Amino acid sequence: MERRSLLRAAVLGGTSAALGGTLWRGAAYAAPAQPGTGPYGPLGSPDANGIRLPNGFTSRVIARSGQRVGNTSYTWHNAPDGGACYADGTGWIYVSNSEINPSGGASAVKFSSTGAITGAYRILSNTRQNCAGGKTPWNTWLSCEEVSLGYVYETDPWGTNAAAQRAAMGRFKHEAAAADPVRKVIYLTEDETNGRFYRFVPTTWGNLSSGRLQVMVAGSATSGSFTWADIPDPDGSPTATRSQVSGSKSFNGGEGCHYANDTVWFTTKGDNRVWQLNLLTNTYELAYDDSLVNGTAPLTGVDNITGASSGDLFVAEDGGNMEICVITPDDVVASFLRVDGQSGSEITGPAFSPDGTRLYFSSQRGTSGSSSGGITYEVTGPFRS
């Protein structure tokens, strides 16, 4: 679905309202809409899991750090972070990173066609602070190390094939990855205050063992045109990858990344922004900027991002009031869910089941505020298609 600039969106007092003009031109606010006029309506009272959901939606706990997953013998990892879903016959698999250092890695949970948990297991071990990542079109999971000179690891969600370190994708403080099957590249974010936005161009699509790492080159404005330039030394030593290309554009704390329909979106936590790149015209702009709505929008602490078949973007908060917010193609920003009583945590890993009826995510530190208190949830309901 085509998506125009979302800077027209504003939320006043927790309710969604469209503006009559783009915010950077100083347009006056329109009158706020009635409460709950986002696409899913108002949030209800906290359910038994402490989650506020719209009418018609329910939640359940899938896994807790340090405890066995369902009736399996597998113990769920600490600090669950980025995740993705994969079709598995009539069922599916949800994979989740572990953002601890050392020993990070990633795990997976298998579900039957009815959503029953049928298995859980480790798919990556002995890595460091695996934060976000991305799904490939050939059904592997790219797990990214959020450490200086970190690697990307390509893993098998079924746990059959050994994980592979993909050094050609560059060594830096990796955050998220998003595959673009049209241009046959992988986009990568960097979690530094002066991080960059990259793309990896494999020598052969489907094989990430070799290729070119490139960086986005653009001016300092919040919109304009961009190009790509090769990184001379992807191993980042002695010169960091973000410092190797003159004119490469700096971004304040790159986080989640999502591709769909010739557009790539990514978030930057340092300035609470969502950026979008039009890959047909090689132009970029802000899709969302919290500062331009004077802090009245529900979306703060932007982090992981994913998309639904409806064209809606779902953005998880690191902090804020522990919400997943939706940004619609009609320029509405609204709360979709809120987790109560976990202010010392952050929401991570949003991903839809293959049929789009279930949304998985984690509270990385749960009620305890500790990495050992992570909780992974499933939300089921009438998602827009």
Disulfide bonds with the S-S distance in Angstrom:
none
